[in-house]
Amino acid sequence: MPAVTKTPAALGFRMPAEWEKQEALWLSWPHKKATWPGNFRPIPGTFAEIAARISERERVRINVSNAFRKGARALIERAGADMANIELFNHPTDDAWCRDHGPIFVRNEATGEVAVTDWEFNSWGGKHPPFNRDNRIPGKISHALGLRRFKGGMVLEGGSIDVNGHGLLLTTEACLLNRNRNPRLGRSEIERRLRDMLGVHTVLWLGEGIVGDDTDGHVDDLTRFYSETGIVTAVESDRSDVNYPMLRENLLRLKAQRTASGGRYRVVELPMPAPVSRKGQRLPASYANFLVLNGAVLMPTFRQPRRDREAAEVLGGCFPGREVIPIDCLELVWGLGTLHCISQQQPAIIS
């Protein structure tokens, strides 16, 4: 009989929640001007500011080809980063969305080992080729850090899932069941692979994503865990807004869900910003695309003082003891993503 290869879950690995202790935050340096058509100029500086804020609390590891290395380092230093916490890796990429092309890290709770899960990346259903360099990033990171690597065996982007670190995973039907990802896999097989690779036992399915999101409905623009049984979800109060029905449907689904003990999840409503558009295009601006760091939460803002403040208050209540740090993302979202989309957390090794 052929040897049976144990899955990460069978070996004791699981994907930690984002609020668990992190060793580093990964970014991929921006260089593709077509991602921000006609408005690329401020983007490297925005990335540098984000890297600087992260460096105050943990390491920042950046995929950047040698062609852009010197300029990236200069911008990051100018932004006031703790340069002792900045590490640049000669990993060329096609684009900057590290959440989706980067590795999804798992950790073994018995041994403390951190490993890489390496999924196929096809640029959100082949929308923005080329993507071959992006698809190699998990393997390059695994090699650079000397971490064990497990192949996921299907297309999966990090922004399409969110976990609570205790066996629950949030995702959307619009993305994971889309035929442009894994046309030969049904819901049950996708759930099995998520369980085997990420150490989860329950998948909570939402429906559609917000308008303007070309990822086909990533959950990190919609709904996120903030604790083991706490979920914060974007809502739209304006019934005439195009996002109202799908966000309302997702809210109702969450309220109908039950925990393993039969209780309800603590569902917190997070307001949406007022519509953000550019050149007639509705952009996927959402406060749900926040990023949890050691001791802080970076929150995207959109130069809407009242709504930005309301969202910060909601997230502050979800993450007591963590500083909520606003980051102006009005230029960044023209690329159709913000803070969570550009980053991927690496959990700390447990000794």
C-alpha positions in Angstrom: 0.0 0.0 0.0 1.2 3.6 -0.7 2.3 5.6 2.3 -0.4 7.8 3.8 0.7 11.4 4.2 -0.8 12.9 7.4 -2.6 16.3 7.0 -1.5 19.3 9.0 -4.6 18.9 11.2 -3.8 15.3 11.9 -0.3 16.4 12.9 -1.6 18.9 15.4 -1.4 22.1 13.3 -4.0 24.8 13.2 -4.3 28.3 11.9 -4.1 30.8 14.8 -6.5 33.7 15.1 -5.1 37.0 14.0 -5.1 38.4 17.5 -2.8 35.7 18.8 0.9 36.6 19.2 2.6 37.4 15.9 6.3 37.1 15.0 6.0 39.2 11.9 3.7 40.8 9.3 4.4 40.1 5.6 3.9 42.7 2.8 4.6 42.6 -0.9 6.1 45.8 -2.2 3.9 47.7 -4.8 5.3 48.2 -8.3 2.5 47.3 -10.7 1.2 50.7 -11.8 -1.9 49.2 -13.5 -3.2 48.2 -10.1 -3.7 51.9 -9.3 -4.4 53.3 -12.8 -3.5 56.9 -13.0 -2.8 57.1 -9.3 0.2 55.0 -8.5 2.5 57.8 -7.3 1.3 57.9 -3.6 1.1 54.1 -3.1 4.7 53.3 -2.2 4.6 56.0 0.4 1.4 54.6 1.8 3.0 51.2 2.1 6.0 52.7 3.7 3.8 54.4 6.3 2.0 51.1 7.0 5.3 49.3 7.4 6.5 51.9 9.8 3.5 51.7 12.0 3.7 47.9 12.1 7.5 48.0 12.9 6.7 49.8 16.1 5.2 46.5 17.4 6.7 43.6 15.4 8.9 42.6 12.5 7.9 43.6 9.0 9.0 41.1 6.3 8.7 42.4 2.7 8.7 40.6 -0.6 10.5 43.0 -2.9 12.7 42.3 -5.9 16.2 43.8 -5.8 15.2 46.3 -8.5 13.0 48.1 -6.0 14.9 47.3 -2.8 16.8 50.5 -2.4 13.9 52.8 -3.0 11.6 50.8 -0.7 14.1 50.9 2.1 14.6 54.7 1.7 10.8 55.3 1.8 10.3 53.1 4.9 13.1 54.8 6.7 11.8 58.2 5.8 8.4 57.2 7.2 10.0 56.7 10.7 10.1 52.9 10.8 12.1 51.0 13.4 14.6 49.7 10.8 15.8 46.9 13.1 12.3 45.4 12.5 12.4 45.7 8.7 13.5 42.7 6.7 13.5 42.8 2.9 13.5 39.5 0.9 14.5 39.3 -2.8 11.1 37.7 -3.7 9.9 39.2 -7.0 6.1 39.4 -7.2 3.5 40.3 -9.9 1.4 42.5 -7.6 1.1 43.6 -4.0 -1.8 41.6 -2.5 0.2 39.5 0.0 -3.0 38.3 1.9 -4.0 36.3 -1.2 -0.7 35.2 -2.7 1.3 34.8 0.5 1.4 31.7 2.6 -1.3 30.9 5.2 0.7 30.0 8.4 -0.3 27.2 10.8 1.1 26.3 14.2 1.5 23.1 16.1 0.3 23.7 19.6 2.1 20.7 21.0 5.6 21.4 19.5 5.3 25.2 18.8 6.4 24.6 15.2 5.1 27.1 12.6 4.6 25.9 9.1 3.4 27.2 5.7 0.4 26.1 3.9 0.8 26.7 0.2 -2.3 27.1 -1.9 -2.7 27.7 -5.6 -3.2 31.3 -6.6 -4.9 32.1 -9.9 -5.4 35.9 -9.6 -9.0 35.7 -8.4 -10.2 33.5 -11.2 -7.6 34.6 -13.8 -8.6 38.3 -13.7 -5.2 40.0 -13.6 -2.4 37.9 -15.3 0.4 37.3 -15.0 0.5 35.7 -11.6 3.2 33.0 -11.8 5.6 34.9 -9.5 2.9 35.6 -7.0 2.0 31.9 -6.9 5.6 31.0 -6.0 5.8 33.3 -3.0 4.7 30.7 -0.3 7.4 28.4 -1.4 10.0 31.1 -1.4 9.0 32.2 2.1 9.1 28.6 3.3 12.6 28.2 1.9 13.8 31.5 3.2 12.7 30.8 6.8 13.3 27.1 6.8 9.7 26.3 7.5 7.9 23.1 6.7 5.5 23.5 3.7 2.2 21.7 3.1 0.5 22.0 -0.3 -3.1 22.9 -0.1 -4.2 21.2 -3.3 -6.7 23.8 -4.4 -7.1 27.5 -5.2 -7.5 29.6 -2.0 -6.8 33.2 -1.2 -6.1 34.3 2.4 -8.7 37.2 2.2 -11.4 34.7 1.4 -11.3 33.2 5.0 -11.2 34.2 8.6 -10.7 32.0 11.6 -11.2 32.2 15.4 -8.3 29.9 16.2 -10.7 27.5 17.9 -12.0 25.5 15.0 -14.3 28.0 13.3 -13.8 29.5 9.8 -15.8 32.2 8.0 -16.1 32.4 4.2 -18.5 33.2 1.4 -20.3 31.1 -1.2 -19.7 33.8 -3.8 -16.0 33.3 -3.6 -15.2 29.7 -2.6 -17.9 28.1 -4.6 -17.2 30.3 -7.7 -16.4 28.1 -10.7 -13.4 30.3 -11.6 -11.6 28.9 -8.6 -12.1 25.1 -8.1 -14.6 24.0 -10.7 -14.2 20.3 -9.9 -14.7 20.7 -6.1 -18.1 20.9 -4.3 -18.8 22.5 -1.0 -18.2 19.3 1.0 -14.8 18.7 -0.6 -13.7 22.3 -0.1 -14.8 22.1 3.6 -12.8 18.8 4.0 -9.6 20.4 2.6 -10.0 23.5 4.9 -10.4 21.2 7.9 -7.4 19.1 6.9 -5.1 22.0 6.1 -6.1 24.6 8.7 -7.2 22.6 11.7 -10.8 23.9 11.7 -13.9 21.8 12.3 -16.8 24.1 11.3 -17.2 26.4 8.2 -19.7 29.2 8.5 -20.9 30.3 5.1 -22.0 33.8 4.2 -23.4 34.8 0.8 -22.4 37.7 -1.4 -19.6 40.3 -1.1 -19.8 44.0 -1.4 -20.0 45.9 -4.7 -16.6 46.8 -6.3 -14.8 43.8 -4.8 -13.3 42.0 -7.8 -12.3 39.1 -5.7 -15.9 37.7 -5.9 -16.7 38.4 -2.3 -13.8 38.1 0.1 -14.9 37.8 3.7 -12.3 40.2 4.9 -14.3 43.1 3.5 -17.4 41.8 5.2 -17.2 39.9 8.4 -14.4 39.0 10.9 -13.9 37.2 14.2 -12.8 39.4 17.1 -12.9 36.7 19.7 -13.7 33.0 20.0 -17.4 33.6 19.8 -17.4 37.2 18.7 -18.1 38.3 15.1 -18.0 41.9 13.8 -19.9 42.3 10.5 -20.3 45.2 8.1 -23.8 46.7 7.8 -25.4 49.3 5.6 -28.0 51.6 7.1 -29.1 53.1 3.8 -31.8 50.8 2.3 -31.3 52.4 -1.1 -27.6 51.5 -1.2 -26.6 48.7 -3.5 -24.8 46.9 -0.6 -27.8 46.9 1.7 -29.5 43.6 0.7 -26.3 41.4 0.7 -25.0 42.8 4.0 -28.5 42.4 5.6 -28.6 38.8 4.4 -25.2 38.1 5.8 -26.2 39.7 9.2 -29.3 37.5 9.3 -27.3 34.4 8.6 -24.9 35.2 11.4 -27.7 35.7 13.9 -29.2 32.4 12.9 -25.9 30.5 13.5 -25.4 28.5 16.7 -22.2 27.7 18.6 -21.3 24.1 19.4 -23.0 24.5 22.8 -26.2 25.8 21.2 -25.6 29.5 22.1 -25.5 32.5 19.8 -22.5 34.3 18.5 -21.9 37.8 19.8 -22.5 39.7 16.5 -21.4 43.3 16.5 -22.5 45.6 13.7 -19.8 47.7 12.0 -21.0 50.6 9.9 -20.0 51.0 6.3 -18.3 54.2 5.0 -20.3 56.4 2.7 -19.9 55.2 -0.9 -16.3 55.8 -2.2 -16.0 56.1 -6.0 -13.4 57.1 -8.5 -13.9 57.8 -12.2 -17.5 56.5 -11.8 -16.4 53.2 -10.3 -17.7 52.1 -6.9 -14.8 51.0 -4.8 -14.8 48.2 -2.1 -14.2 50.6 0.9 -14.9 48.8 4.1 -13.8 49.2 7.7 -13.9 45.4 8.0 -10.6 45.3 6.2 -8.8 46.1 9.5 -5.5 44.5 10.5 -4.8 43.1 13.9 -1.2 43.5 15.2 0.5 42.8 18.6 -1.3 45.3 20.8 -3.0 47.3 18.1 -5.5 47.3 15.3 -4.8 49.2 12.1 -8.1 50.5 10.7 -8.7 51.9 7.2 -10.2 55.3 7.0 -11.7 57.2 4.1 -11.6 60.9 5.0 -15.1 60.7 6.5 -14.6 62.0 10.0 -17.9 61.0 11.5 -18.1 57.5 10.0 -14.3 56.9 10.5 -14.8 57.8 14.2 -17.9 55.6 14.6 -16.0 52.6 13.1 -13.0 53.2 15.4 -15.3 53.1 18.4 -16.9 49.8 17.3 -13.5 48.2 16.8 -12.1 49.6 20.0 -15.0 47.9 21.8 -14.2 44.6 20.0 -10.5 44.7 20.9 -10.2 46.2 24.4 -6.6 46.8 25.3 -5.4 47.3 21.7 -4.8 50.7 20.3 -7.0 51.4 17.2 -4.7 53.2 14.7 -6.3 55.0 11.7 -4.6 54.7 8.4 -5.8 56.9 5.5 -6.7 54.4 2.7 -8.6 56.6 0.3 -5.8 56.3 -2.3 -5.0 52.7 -1.5 -8.6 51.5 -2.1 -8.3 52.6 -5.7 -6.4 49.3 -6.1 -9.5 47.5 -4.8 -8.2 46.6 -1.4 -6.7 48.1 1.8 -4.9 47.0 5.0 -5.9 43.4 5.4 -5.6 42.7 1.7 -1.9 43.8 1.5 -0.7 41.9 4.5 -0.3 38.4 6.0 0.5 37.6 9.6 3.1 35.1 10.7 2.3 33.7 14.1 5.0 33.5 16.8 6.6 30.2 17.6 5.6 28.8 20.9 8.6 27.6 23.0 
